Amino acid sequence: MDLEKRWVGCTIERVDFDLLDTAELNQRKMLGPNQYLYDPIPRARRFIDRVDHTEAAERALRST
């Protein structure tokens, strides 16, 4: 599935700090890539994939 279809309704924004700089991430109370136990990407992908985000967004919009 291409990214345009997968992330409908999401906004990608630039940040003003280095996402791979652990010190900068710590200042923002965020973990750097080397501070997670094991590789966080597969775990994050499984978490995100548990929900049909397009359907959930549509349902949320209908309920307002």
Secondary structure, DSSP 8 states (H G I E B T S, - for coil): --HHHHTTT------SS-TT-HHHHHHTT---GGGSSS-HHHHHHHHHHTS-HHHHHHHHHHT-
